[in-house]
């Protein structure tokens, strides 16, 4: 597995979320927040095995495991 910054993810990438492999369906990023001053990303993904929808919110500079 390779690690990427969340901001570098694209639709169709396979990521590891909560121990399951999932395909990124949509990714949105917000502007800098007032309190923390950091960009956040909202990732909508679907697990490969169960076809279950997952929504994850992470900081843009955080690393996430990809395939």
C-alpha positions as a LaTeX table, in Angstrom:
\begin{tabular}{lrrr}
\hline
Residue & $x$ (\AA) & $y$ (\AA) & $z$ (\AA) \\
\hline
Unk1 & 0.00 & 0.00 & 0.00 \\
Unk2 & 1.11 & 3.52 & $-0.80$ \\
Unk3 & 0.25 & 6.63 & 1.16 \\
Unk4 & $-0.99$ & 9.86 & $-0.44$ \\
Unk5 & $-2.08$ & 13.20 & 0.92 \\
Unk6 & $-5.88$ & 13.41 & 1.04 \\
Unk7 & $-5.81$ & 16.48 & $-1.20$ \\
Unk8 & $-4.08$ & 14.42 & $-3.94$ \\
Unk9 & $-6.87$ & 11.83 & $-4.17$ \\
Unk10 & $-8.95$ & 11.57 & $-7.34$ \\
Unk11 & $-12.23$ & 9.89 & $-8.22$ \\
Unk12 & $-11.64$ & 6.19 & $-8.88$ \\
Unk13 & $-8.72$ & 5.83 & $-6.46$ \\
Unk14 & $-8.88$ & 2.84 & $-4.12$ \\
Unk15 & $-8.34$ & 3.72 & $-0.46$ \\
Unk16 & $-8.27$ & 1.80 & 2.80 \\
Unk17 & $-10.98$ & 3.02 & 5.21 \\
Unk18 & $-11.71$ & 1.31 & 8.53 \\
Unk19 & $-9.93$ & $-1.83$ & 7.28 \\
Unk20 & $-12.01$ & $-2.09$ & 4.07 \\
Unk21 & $-11.00$ & $-1.20$ & 0.53 \\
Unk22 & $-13.19$ & 1.50 & $-0.99$ \\
Unk23 & $-13.41$ & 3.36 & $-4.30$ \\
Unk24 & $-13.49$ & 7.16 & $-4.13$ \\
Unk25 & $-16.70$ & 8.39 & $-5.77$ \\
Unk26 & $-16.49$ & 12.11 & $-4.94$ \\
Unk27 & $-14.12$ & 14.40 & $-3.10$ \\
Unk28 & $-14.72$ & 17.99 & $-1.99$ \\
Unk29 & $-12.39$ & 20.38 & $-0.21$ \\
Unk30 & $-13.32$ & 23.33 & 1.98 \\
Unk31 & $-11.55$ & 26.60 & 2.51 \\
Unk32 & $-9.47$ & 27.29 & 5.58 \\
Unk33 & $-11.54$ & 27.15 & 8.73 \\
Unk34 & $-11.68$ & 30.06 & 11.15 \\
Unk35 & $-10.84$ & 28.08 & 14.29 \\
Unk36 & $-8.15$ & 25.68 & 13.04 \\
Unk37 & $-7.07$ & 27.45 & 9.86 \\
Unk38 & $-6.72$ & 24.20 & 7.93 \\
Unk39 & $-8.30$ & 22.86 & 4.72 \\
Unk40 & $-10.56$ & 19.83 & 5.17 \\
Unk41 & $-11.68$ & 17.27 & 2.57 \\
Unk42 & $-14.94$ & 15.31 & 2.45 \\
Unk43 & $-14.49$ & 11.93 & 0.76 \\
Unk44 & $-17.48$ & 9.93 & $-0.46$ \\
Unk45 & $-16.52$ & 6.32 & $-1.18$ \\
Unk46 & $-18.10$ & 2.91 & $-1.72$ \\
Unk47 & $-16.70$ & $-0.32$ & $-0.27$ \\
Unk48 & $-15.66$ & $-2.87$ & $-2.87$ \\
Unk49 & $-17.04$ & $-5.93$ & $-1.06$ \\
Unk50 & $-20.40$ & $-4.78$ & 0.32 \\
Unk51 & $-21.11$ & $-1.76$ & $-1.95$ \\
Unk52 & $-21.76$ & 0.28 & 1.20 \\
Unk53 & $-21.45$ & 4.10 & 1.10 \\
Unk54 & $-18.89$ & 5.72 & 3.39 \\
Unk55 & $-18.28$ & 9.41 & 4.07 \\
Unk56 & $-14.97$ & 10.41 & 5.65 \\
Unk57 & $-13.75$ & 13.89 & 6.59 \\
Unk58 & $-10.00$ & 14.39 & 6.91 \\
Unk59 & $-7.51$ & 17.26 & 6.91 \\
Unk60 & $-6.13$ & 17.90 & 3.40 \\
Unk61 & $-2.49$ & 17.40 & 4.48 \\
Unk62 & $-3.22$ & 14.10 & 6.28 \\
Unk63 & $-1.88$ & 10.88 & 4.75 \\
Unk64 & $-4.25$ & 8.06 & 3.69 \\
Unk65 & $-3.43$ & 4.57 & 2.42 \\
Unk66 & $-4.15$ & 3.95 & $-1.27$ \\
Unk67 & $-3.61$ & 1.11 & $-3.67$ \\
\hline
\end{tabular}
